Amino acid sequence: MLSPRPLLPVLLAVLLVAPAAASPAHAVAAGSDGIETARTGRQIAPGVRLESYDRLERDRWLRIDELLVDLGGSGGVRAEYLGGRGRGPATVAESAARHSAGPGRRVVAAVNGDFFDIRGTGAPLGPGLGGGRLLHSAGPGPAAAPAVGFGADGAGRVLRIALDGSVTLPGGAVRPLTGYNAARPAAGGLCAYTADWPGTRLPALGAAVEVRGGRVAAAAPPVRGRPGSLRRERPEPGTTLLAAAAGDSAAAAELAALRLGDAVAVAARALAGGGPVPVAAVGGREALVVAGVPQDHDGEPNNTAAPRTAVGFSRDGRRLRILVVDGRQRDSGGLTLTALGAMMHRLGSYEALNLDGGGSTTLLAGLSGASVLALENSPSDGPLRPVANGIALTAPAGSGRIAGFRVEPVGGTAEEFTRVFPGLGRTLTATGYDALLGPAPGAPVWSAQGAGTVGPGGVFRALRPGRAMAHARRATAHGALLLTVLGPLTRIRPTRSRIGLAQQGEKTGFRLTGYDAQGAAAVVEPRDVALEFDRSRWSVTDDGLGGFTVTALVPQATGHLRAAVGAATVEIPLGVGLVTLPVSDLADAGEWTGPGASVTEGHPGAGLALELPRAGAQGGAAPPRPVPVPELARALTLWVDGDGSGARPTVELADADGAAVKVPGPAVDWTGWREVAFPLPATAQPPLAVTRFSAVGGTGPGRLGLDTLGARTPPTGPAAVPVVRDPIVTTEAGVRARPWRFAVGADAPGADFLLTGAGRPGFVHRGVRFLSLDTAEPTVAGGGLSRIRALREALAAAAREPATGALAVVRTYAPAAVDRKESALTDRLLAEFRRTTGKRAAVLTLAAPEFAAARSEGVLSVAAPRTGRTVVGVDAFARGDWLAVRHTP
């Protein structure tokens, strides 16, 4: 899910024609300003379906995963409390793997749950019930808190759960219980902790006693020092720790009066508003939809765009909807609470509650026949975050007898894995599943129809261009996969143009992508690649996923890896060890501008000074133009003249799409010059460029000197840039041989018209529909949505028009405005248009920095520079290439 989901033919058909009435699963598009750009879906188990889709909104991209669940129906699906119970925070994957679903049942999906005390105890902040028992109350205090609950009949609802608890002391005195396994105890009274405590450590408590079998087993120890300073371990099973709130001297005195063997009864149960107490419940926070009305959270502190997890229910509670929205990423900006509530309402939720989001947002779901759940979303932290609890969906386990096979290529299900070049192979897997989509072991018998064959081991061998269907069978069980055999391989390209490793033993991976004459791409598997490299310095192995793993065997070296597939070859520079490359000596310090910035004596030569006149003051300096960072840099280095003030410098950068990346340095607790390293985050997408130095004052006024920016980088040397001349680039005679011509940049004799800019309205000329796209507005500032809508309309029109044989998209070169996702979406829409209609497509980029002509998936692209003249000959109905291009500088 880190990569954009492939466009499906079904989705493209929706994009190319007028919108039809939306089904409930697609209803979000009906009331939203944005458009859906990709969708996949699969059945997880009877009664559980996963829908995953991408959206382009006016101000952001969104990536959404949605579980649709029938509760209490014939599928037998149940929602259960996940995690906690004496184990402390764990990732959703870890909790799901050890969750006991009960005899004859299995876990089919899991999602993160409640907000939790992430910097303290690690315990959930809301109430929790599992197996009909109260596991923990909300805190502080016994008051009701929001939660999602599931009853004995399986139905769910949003409700509020309170604590009803008491402590009966010797002599019959009864005191209210103000907390039960609560992460944040109340300010006063008595609270209880058991082996079900879901945190890593207990909160700060006052005096306490241990109760076992209804009697005091260990008296309260004396409290020394500040009240509340005691922290205790989780109680053993069968033991209840009864504690006074920190600072409550009256409650502490009552506990101090207890003696070993005294009878003490601790009772705790959940009180549920609006109905019976649920069997399972997980706490949440903000109400998103109440009685069919989406809630407005504008002005509230948590109403910012972020990764989100939400749970919603139909009016009768039988339809559960779990929604996960990725955020804080280039591919998905996240949602505000108000927007999340509106989305849940549009999708059909009558009630909905917000669960923990941010880096906690995690969704796992099963694959047919798999015994381990797969991660579906892209957590904003990168690695899975340990969380306090979650929700597990369980279903009947099934018979284990094979009913079918899930057939997939090794490496992934993206389009480049379902394609093969003639003479090359694709390794397939067949995973057996039973009638309930659970695991079912058994080896298949392979066969194929069409343009290739499949051997006994599941390796498909392509014979000729065309399509092939690979089959896996065992008795009546069957599975199939459609494969496309492209044209002959013409060139290969690695996913990494250079490979740099920081130290001996470090490893990284890459794949080889092949292309045919039309620019159609497919992954080339290691079995079809011949490699040449220095085996004393490097190890290169098959990663088992369609790619290679490169490992450094020495601490410092450079070299090359040569890969060959038939006559197609490529060389990849290799390097291990870090060297400091110069980035900027700040000789232009006088041109850097910003608050508190000035020129100072550097280390050596001129440098920058940032004045911080008071504690917490901010200063910064921006260069006259962004400073490029070497592509493989692991860290930036900067000489800092410290004054011991505790000020903290930061290097600010922009990534490949212009998104801000801030890399803070250490607090300056030294004086004099020191070289400081600023490690670059692994998630930052190169190429990067430094856009600003900034600093925040420490405990008082300060002044930092800055000089000599460097980059710690593996020494690979430059990557070779292959020169590919597209056959549409031809002579003047070749252009004139076409039925008609147009010119770009300067008029040409015999040209039908001069294409001078992208602001011209769309028009049709001699079989070609021209669409001009305005690239003035950035993708996520409304421009992308406007351009994709215009493209969708033009594609639909061109598809309908019998006299139109081609569509040409015209746009002005604007890499800062058109992001990579929009460009990729445009290319995919044009490629699918070409495949489904048989008509032609091209992208014409005006005012480009240099002339270029290429093709991808059969879609031609021509970049015409500002200078010189580009003449394009056209035949929209030609049997071969429909454009012929000649550029004269």
Buried (B, 14 or more C-beta within 10 A) or exposed (E): BEEBBBBBEEBBEBBBEEEEEBEEBBBBBEEBEBBBBBBBBBEBBBBBBBBBBBBBBBBBBBBBBBBBBBBBEEBBBBBBBBBBBBBBBBBBBBBBBEBEBEEEBBBBBBBBBBBBBBEBBBBBBBBBBBEEBBBBBBBBBBEBBBBBBBBEEBBBBBBBBBBBBBBBBBEEEEBBBBBBBBBBBBEBBBBBBBBBBBBBBBBBBBBBBBBBEEBBBBBBEEBEEEBBEBEBEBBEEEBBBBBBBBBBBEBBEBBBEBEEEBBBEBEBBBBBEEEEBBBBBBBBBBBBBBEEEBBEBEEEEBBEBBBBBBBBBBEEBBBBBBBBBBBBBBBBBBBBBBBBBBBBBBBBBBBBBBBBBBBBBBBBBBBBBBEEBBBBBBBBBEEBBBBBBBBBBBBBBBEBBBBBBBBBBBBBEBBBBBBBBBBBBBBBBBBBBBBBBBBBEBEBEBEBEBBBBBEEEBBBBBBEBBEBBBBBBBEEBBBBBEBBBBBBBBBBBBEBBBBBBBEBEEBBBBBBBBBBBBBBBBBBBBEBBEBEBBEEBBEBEEBEBBBBBBBBBBEBBBBBBEBBBBEBBBBBBBBBBBEBBEBBBBEBBEEBEBEBBBBBEBBEEBBBBBBBEEBEBBBBBBBEEBBBBBBBBBBBBBBBBBBBBBBBBBBBBBBBBBBEBEBBBBBBEBEEBBEBBBEBEEBBEBBBBBBBBBBBBBEBBBBBBBBBBBBBBBBBBEBEEEEBEBEBBBEEEBBBEBEBBBBBBBBBEEBBBEBEEBEEEBEBBBBBBBBBBBBEBBBBEBBBBBBBEBBBBBBBBBBEBEEBBBBBBBBBBBBEBBBBBBBBBBBBBBBBBBBBBEBBBBBBBBBBEEBBBBBBBBBBBBBBBEEBBBBBBBBBBBEEBBBBBBBEE
